[in-house]
Amino acid sequence: MTTSGKVDLTDIPWAEIPRYPLTPEALRTLRYFLITEGSTFFYTKALMKTNTSKREPEFIPFLTAWLYEEEFHGRAFRRFLEAYGEDIGEDYRNKFFRKRALNEYIDELGQKVISHVFVDSFPALHMVWGTIQELTTYSAYQALIERVNHPVLTTICQRIMKQELRHYAFYRHSARRFLASRTSQVVTSKALKIAWTPVGDGMCPTAEACHVLTFLFDGAQGSAIPRIESKIRELPGLEWFDLFSRYVKDHGLGYAPETWMPQRVPHRADATQLAV
């Protein structure tokens, strides 16, 4: 709460953005980021209805700061895309929310039910879920910097990444604390195996999620996804975690074509590092 704030974009040279061409695949990926970051309000609304929002003293303060920062991440992508010449429209948020997949509604209901039935275990599930998604987002920004190679976008992403890293650190620290109970480990594992999908899948069609995981991570053939999974397996009771690898294999995702990137460096996803 003491260090939170909107991402600083006061010195961004917006007029320079169109000077650096982006492929259609890169623009498609940026729209995915816009929707994912811009949908934080809807996730927060659902979480506020759970038992945890009343029971855990740090929960609402963190969600308040998280929502504020994530909202400005979405606004940053919107401004970037509009500066490039893309037509986003004032009602873009309403459009993607109305088109969200059925699993989003199921997840929202499931959260409420689990938080009331498994009162002591839901905090662990939420914090583990958040750990996975924030780590994925951080890794995705690093890959976006390397693969798009746009100087203005790089500056924006680097500033957003600093906040995402703090979000990840909070989620991970909290997950470790709540996973001390064996029951919480079991409930969390079962819920993940039933319902988990990569961040953004649901608010965006699965085809869009698959595109992004190919563009950024080279799907099952890259090294970023195994690295993310190895960090999650460090959490108590999550030594089995392989859902990300299963997802990309089940959807047949592999290397992104050379034509998708302005300048392709082999295995650039290998450069993704996490210092936490």
Residue pairs with C-beta under 8 A, 6 or more apart in sequence:
1 61
1 62
1 64
1 65
3 166
4 65
4 68
4 69
5 68
5 69
6 68
6 69
6 71
6 72
7 69
7 72
7 73
7 76
7 156
7 159
7 160
7 163
8 159
9 76
9 79
9 156
9 159
12 152
12 155
12 156
13 152
14 79
14 80
14 83
14 152
15 83
16 151
16 152
17 80
17 83
17 84
17 150
17 152
17 153
18 83
18 84
18 85
20 150
20 151
20 152
21 262
22 30
22 84
22 148
22 150
22 262
23 259
23 260
23 261
23 262
25 211
25 215
25 256
25 259
25 260
25 261
26 147
26 148
26 215
26 260
26 261
26 262
27 81
27 84
27 86
28 208
28 211
28 215
29 144
29 148
29 211
29 212
29 215
29 216
30 77
30 80
30 81
30 153
31 81
31 86
32 200
32 204
32 208
32 209
32 211
32 212
33 77
33 140
33 144
34 74
34 77
34 78
34 81
34 88
34 92
35 92
35 96
35 200
35 203
35 204
36 137
36 199
36 200
36 203
36 204
37 70
37 71
37 73
37 74
37 77
38 71
38 74
38 75
38 77
38 78
38 92
38 93
38 96
39 74
39 93
39 96
39 97
39 200
39 203
40 66
40 67
40 70
40 71
40 74
41 67
41 71
42 97
42 203
44 63
44 66
44 67
46 107
46 108
46 111
46 112
47 53
47 63
47 111
47 126
48 60
48 63
49 111
49 112
50 111
50 112
50 115
50 116
50 122
50 126
51 115
51 116
51 119
51 122
52 59
52 115
52 122
52 123
52 126
53 59
53 60
53 63
55 119
55 123
56 123
58 174
59 123
62 170
66 167
69 163
69 167
73 160
73 163
76 156
76 160
77 156
78 88
78 92
80 152
80 153
80 156
81 88
82 88
89 95
96 203
96 204
97 203
100 202
100 203
101 201
101 202
101 203
101 205
101 206
103 195
103 197
103 202
104 202
104 203
106 195
107 195
107 202
110 191
110 195
111 122
111 126
114 121
114 122
114 125
114 187
114 191
115 122
118 125
118 183
118 187
120 181
120 183
120 184
121 181
121 183
121 184
121 187
121 188
122 187
123 174
123 178
123 184
124 175
124 178
124 179
124 181
124 184
124 185
124 187
124 188
125 184
125 187
125 188
125 191
125 192
127 171
127 172
127 174
127 175
127 178
128 171
128 175
128 179
128 188
128 192
128 232
128 235
128 238
129 192
129 196
130 167
130 171
130 175
131 168
131 171
131 172
131 175
131 232
131 235
132 196
132 199
132 228
132 232
132 244
133 198
133 199
134 164
134 167
134 168
134 171
135 168
135 172
135 228
135 231
135 232
135 274
136 198
136 199
136 228
136 244
137 164
137 199
138 161
138 164
138 165
138 168
138 274
139 217
139 224
139 227
139 228
139 272
139 274
140 212
140 216
140 217
141 157
141 160
141 161
141 164
142 157
142 161
142 271
142 272
142 273
143 216
143 217
143 224
143 268
143 269
143 272
144 153
144 157
144 216
145 153
145 154
145 157
145 158
146 265
146 268
146 269
146 271
147 215
147 216
147 256
147 261
147 264
147 268
148 261
148 262
149 261
149 262
149 263
165 276
168 276
169 276
172 235
172 276
175 235
176 235
176 236
178 184
179 185
179 188
179 235
179 236
179 237
179 238
180 236
182 237
184 237
185 236
185 237
185 238
186 237
188 237
188 238
189 237
189 238
189 240
192 241
192 243
193 243
196 243
197 206
197 209
197 247
198 209
198 213
198 244
198 247
200 208
200 209
200 212
201 209
206 251
210 251
210 253
213 219
213 225
213 247
213 248
213 253
214 253
214 254
214 255
214 256
215 256
215 260
216 224
216 269
217 224
217 225
217 248
217 269
218 224
218 254
218 255
218 256
218 267
218 269
219 225
219 248
219 251
219 252
219 253
219 254
219 255
220 245
220 248
220 249
220 253
220 254
221 254
221 255
222 255
222 267
222 269
222 270
223 267
223 269
223 270
223 272
224 269
224 270
224 272
225 244
225 245
225 248
226 245
227 272
227 274
228 244
229 241
229 242
229 243
229 244
229 245
231 274
232 238
232 241
233 239
233 240
233 241
235 241
258 264
